[in-house]
Amino acid sequence: MTKQAGQFAASHYEARASAYVESTVHSQGADLDVIIQAVQGRRLEHVLDLGCGGGHVSYAVAPHVGRVMACDITPGMLRGVQDEASRRELSNIEVRQASAENLPFEDCAFDAVLCRFTAHHWDGFEAGLREARRVLKPGGLVVFVDVTAPEDAVSDSWLQTLELMRDISHVRDYSVEEWVGALGRSGFSVEGLGRSRLRMAFESWVARTQTPAERVDGIRSLQRGAPAAVKERLGLEEDGSFLLDVTVFTVHRA
């Protein structure tokens, strides 16, 4: 991420941080269960929660590992994570401000890198993946989770447009094919893929990002005018709620 892009994303989310700490959608889900299961039974001393946002990965894995480094570009997110970790009496969570593309950690610093719902904000997608590989110890655990784009171009275009209108810091939801290719070029091999669909309740979806009313109206106008095939692919409901594809990538250093 360029310095300018990083500052834009950080400033955009500064006032929205508490909504992500408190978000029900982010605090649960089958993908979060997969992450918990992946760390259980392993001897993981130092874990990186990359792009921690509201810190839900950190809270979930902290009881099962030695230390968690919660890293994010937004200072307000990190303050929220610190406060929530203290409230939950999770004393093994630390925070550090940094962009995914320029991590302030030594090579091979972490036993695991966990990254959930953040890569679609990175200005430099593959640069962030390469940094994740750099700071991971050989043989370490890596799990990436993100929204993934539909395979067909029409539904992809509609989803990206709706995402950007809702959140002007959005960069791109990548397809599974794009993820697998980028992971390979960044020095990872994919061990497994887990796919699910996540319902986004429209009102809370736009409330979290404090989307201005005129853009909310624009989103609803686009949704109402969408082709039938797009409405079906996105599981679009009358009130604007819809379904996102979520993919869990379990990978290792190639």
N, C-alpha and C positions, 0 to 999 in steps of 0.2 A: 504494500500500500504506500502510495506517495504520501509525503508529509501533509500536503494540502488535503488529499482525500481522507486521510486518517483524522485530521482535525474536523473535517466536515461531519464524518460519521460520529465522532465523539461528541461534538456539540449538539448534533441532532438527538442523541440518546440521553444526554445529560439530564434533561428535565423529565425523561420517561423511565428512568432507572427503577424507581420504586414499583412501577406497574409490572416490570419483568420479575422482580424479586417475589411479588405477590401473585404472579400469573398461575392460574390453575393448569392451563394447557402445558406450561413449561415445567411444572412441578411433578408431573406424572406422565405415564405413557409406557407402552410396550417397549419402545426403544430405550427408555431410561432403565427399565428392568433388565434389558440385555446388557447394558453397561455394568450394572450392579453384579449380575451373574458372572460377567467376564473378569471382574477383579476379585471376586470371592475365591478363597482357597489359594491365591497367589501371594508370594512374599514381595509386595510392592512397597518399597520404602519411600520413593519420591515420585509423585504423580502430577502431571500438568493438565489442568483444565483450561484448554486453549480457547480463547474467546468466551469466557465464562458467563457473560451476560448476568442474569439474575442469580447465578451460582448454584443451580439445582443439581448439576453433576457433582460439584464439590460436596454439597451436603449429603448426597446419596452415597458417595464412595468413601467419605472421610472415616466412617467407623470401621472400614475394612482395610485401610492402608496406613502407612506411617505418616506421611505428610502430603498435603495437597497445595499446589501453587495455582491459585486462581488468577488468570491473566486476561486482561481486557484493555481495549483502547479507551474506554470511557471512565473517567474518575468517579462519577456518580454511581456507576454500577459497582465499582470496587468498594466504595463506602457502604453501599447497601449490603454487599456480600459480607463485609466485616461485621456489620451490625447484626445481620441475621445469623452468622456463624457464632457470634458471642451469645445471642439469645438462645441458640440451640446447644450451647456449651461444647462447640466443636473447636477445640483449641489448636488443632493441627492443620487449620486452613490459614494460609498466608495469601496476600494479594500483591500483584505487580502490574503496573500499567505498561502496556506495550502493544504494538500492532503484531498481527500474526506473521507479517512478512519481515519483521526485524526484531527477533526475540533476544532479550538481553541475558541469555543463558549460555553456559559452556556447551561444547559438543558432548553428546552422550550423558546429559545431566539427569535424565528421567527414566524411570523403569516403565512408565506408561504415559502415553499422550491420548487424552480423551477430548473430543471436539464435537459439540452438538449445537445445531441450529445457528451457525455463525458464518460459515464459509461463503454463503450467498451475499455477505456484506463485504468480502475482501476485494480490494481493487486489484490485487495481484494473487489470483487463485493459486497458481502453481508455485509462486514464490512462497506462499504460506505453507503449502504442502512440503516443499523442500526444507523449510525451517523446522517443521514438525519432525521430519526425518533426521535432521542434523542433531537435534537435542535429545533424540531417543537413543537409549542404549541398544546395542545389538541384541536381538532376541526379545526386545521389549514389546509390550502390548500396545496396540494402536486401534482405536475405534473412532470412526468418523460417522456422524449422523447429520443428515440435512434433508431439507425439502428437495425433491428432485422433479425436474420438469417432465411434462408429457413427451412421449416420443414423436407424436405427430406435430408438424410445424404450426398448424393453425391453433391448436389448443395451447401449445408452447407460447406463441405470440400473445394470446389473450391472457394467459396467466402472468407473464412478465409485465404486461401493461397494467393489470390490476394491482400487482405487487408494488410497482413503482408509484402508482397514484396513491396508494395507501401509505407508502413509506419511501420518501425521496432519497434515502440512503441505500436503498436496494440496488444491488449490482446485477446479479443473475442467479436464478435457480438452474443449476446444471442438470442435464439428463444423466441417467445411470451410465450410458455409454461415454459421455464426456468425463464423468468422474473416474471411470475405470481407466480411460486413456491418460488422464492427468496424473492419476496415482502411479501408473506405470512409468511415465516420463519423469516423475519425481523420486523414483527409487523405491517404490513400494510394490509388493505383490498382494493381490486380493485373495484372502482365504475364504471369505464368505460374504453373502449379501442377504440381508433381511429386509423385506418390503412390507409396508402397511399403509393404511390411509388414515388421515387425521382430520376430523371434522373441525372446521373453524366457524364458530358462532360469530356472525357478522358484527353485531354490536360490540362485543368485547375485542374482536379483531381490530377494528378501527379505533376503539377507545385506548388500547394499549399504546398506540403510536400517536395519539392525539391528532389524528388526521383532520384537517380543516373541513368544515361543512361543505364547501364547494367541491372538494375532491371526493368526499363521501357521496355527494349527489352524482358526480361524474362516474364513479364506480358503479353505482346502482343503475345509472342510465346504460352504461356499457353492458352490465349483466343482463338487463332486460332485452337488449338488442342482440345478444350473442346468438350465433347459429345454434341450431338444435344439437348438432354433434358436439359442440363445445360445452353446452349446458349439461349434456349427458356425461361427457368425459370428466368435467369438474364436479359432478354431483351437485349442481347448483339448485338451491332451494328458493322458495318464494321470497323469503326474508333476506336473501343475499348470502346466507351461510353456504359453505361449500366444502369440498374435500381436497386436501393436499396429499400428494404422494410423499412418503417419508422412507428413506433408505438408510439402513445401517451397513456400513462397510467395515468389516473386520480385516485388517491388513497386517503385513509384517515387512520389515526392511528386506528388500531384494538383495 
